[in-house]
Structure formats: C-alpha cells, structure tokens
Amino acid sequence: MANAKEIKRKIGSIKNTAKITKAMELISTVKMKKSQDLAMEKRNFVLEMLKIFLRVEDYLSEFPLFSSKNSWTKTLAVVITSNKWLCWGYNVNVMKKVNSYVKETKEEMDYIAIWKKASNFVLKTWNNLIADFSDEFTDTLDPIFTKKISELIREEYLSWKYNKVVVFYNFYVNTIKQIPVAKVNLPIDSSDIKQYLISILEDHIDIEKEIEDMKSTYAYDLEPSPEELVSNVIPMILDMMLFDVLLNAKASEHSSRMIAMKNAKDSANKIAKALTLKYNKARQASITSEVSEITAWVESMKEV
C-alpha cells in the first residue's frame, strides 16, 4: 500500500491546488467586473465635457498638444503591464508589441513604466527609464494617481524632447480576447477626442439629439476666453482618456488571470481524477493480493 498512500498524498495536494486556483479565478472575475463598471460610471461628466468640447473645438488648431512641431524623432513610450505574473500571456504580449514596434519603426525611445513587470522589462533590455510608477498603483485605480502620469506625459511632450507619445497595453475585447496595442497618445487630433467622448455615450443617449439641442440653445459668450478654456478642458479630457486606458488594461489583466486560473483549476481536476483512478487500481491490486495470500494460506492449512 506504500504506492497507494503516495498517490493519495498527491491527490490531496492537487485538490488543494485546484481550490486555490478556483479562489484566484473568482477574485479575478470580481476585479474584472469592477474595472468594467468604473469605466462606465462617468457618463454624465462625459456628456458635459462633450458639450464644452463642441463649443471650443474651433479654437484647438493652435493648441500645442494637437500638433508636433518638434523635429526630433525620439518617442516616449508608456508601457502598461501588471505587478504579478499568473495571468497567461498578458505581460509577454505587451513586451512583444514593444519589441515589434521598435523593430518596425526604428525609433529611439525613452520609457515610462506602469506596474512592476514593465519596469523590469525596460531595465532588463537596457533602455532608458525616465519614470517608474510601479509602487504607486494597486488594483484599485484612483484618478488622482492617474493624473500624475498624465501630467508627466504632457510635460515631457511639451518640453519638445519627443516627437510623439505611444502607450502600449492590452486592449480588452471580451473575456477571452485581449489585443496588445500601440496607441498614439500625443499629439492628438480633435476628431479623436470627439470620437472618444461619443463612444462612451452613444449606447446610452441620443447623441444627435443632444448636439441639436445644444445648437438650438441661445448662443452665449465663453468666459474666460475660449483659449483659456481649452487649456483647462483638454488636459481634463486627456487625464480621463489615460484613466480609461488603465482601466481597460486592468480589465484585460484580470480577465487573463481568470482564464489562466480556470485552466489551471481544470488541469488540476483532470490530474486528480487520473490519480484517483490510479489509486483505486493500486488499492484494488493490494486487496486482491491480500485475498490471494489468505486463500493460499487457507488451502495450505487444509493439506495439514
């Protein structure tokens, strides 16, 4: 029975692993749903932002974030990963996207890392890391912390050291599909901002009706000047856009980890079933052997 006892010990260990991975799967499911809900809690704010944006849209042409007057070819890369592994190919896919982008464009790049795996990747590849936000962010995202990153990105871009800013992250499509993307953050086009604001609202309100209602209202003067209003409103929208990117990346991370833990749980259960069958066979063989020994002993006693 020594072999059967060893198999039984392995079965217990595998089942414990399955319980742990199931718990991690459930946690990731809850966190993924929370990230999705956070992304949709700002519709009223976005509607008012859209109304203001449409009023000042004609004054954006000279705003520095909407054009690249820099002759430099250097790019600022913002890489978003996770703080931990155990999330399938989530981090690896982002890193591959960065490598393929560099290989295709031949651009010289500096990096901003968000979460630990991004900073580890940048340092291990001997690239220039100008900022690391790994220790400031947890699974609970706060717009205040996101604003710090967004402000740094704008400051670096407006220092004219970089021709553009590109954000690398996993775009959440659905629970089983996340696509690594390289999204140009700056310079930005006014149509990109308008499309972003409309995309949040279009499934919940009649956008065309809202725009017509706004146009039919009495024209009013803007105070302070439209230019000053632009300089305050646009950074707020850019902060919100980056916050959405981080929420999207987090939803992708939790979804990837949920799938990874589900696969691990299913594999553990399969192994446990196979070991249980093996244990039952070993136990049956042991019982059969004992019965044979007893039968042989009984038969030998009859001869005496």
HELIX and SHEET records of a PDB file:
HELIX    1   1 ALA A    2  ALA A   39  1                                  38    
HELIX    2   2 ARG A   43  VAL A   56  1                                  14    
HELIX    3   3 GLU A   57  TYR A   59  5                                   3    
HELIX    4   4 PRO A   64  PHE A   66  5                                   3    
HELIX    5   5 TYR A   90  THR A  105  1                                  16    
HELIX    6   6 LYS A  116  LYS A  124  1                                   9    
HELIX    7   7 PRO A  143  LEU A  158  1                                  16    
HELIX    8   8 SER A  190  LEU A  201  1                                  12    
HELIX    9   9 ILE A  207  SER A  216  1                                  10    
HELIX   10  10 PRO A  226  GLU A  303  1                                  78    
SHEET    1   A 5 ASN A 128  ASP A 132  0                                        
SHEET    2   A 5 MET A 109  ILE A 114  1                                        
SHEET    3   A 5 THR A  75  ILE A  80  1                                        
SHEET    4   A 5 LYS A 164  ASN A 174  1                                        
SHEET    5   A 5 LYS A 177  LEU A 186 -1                                        
END                                                                             
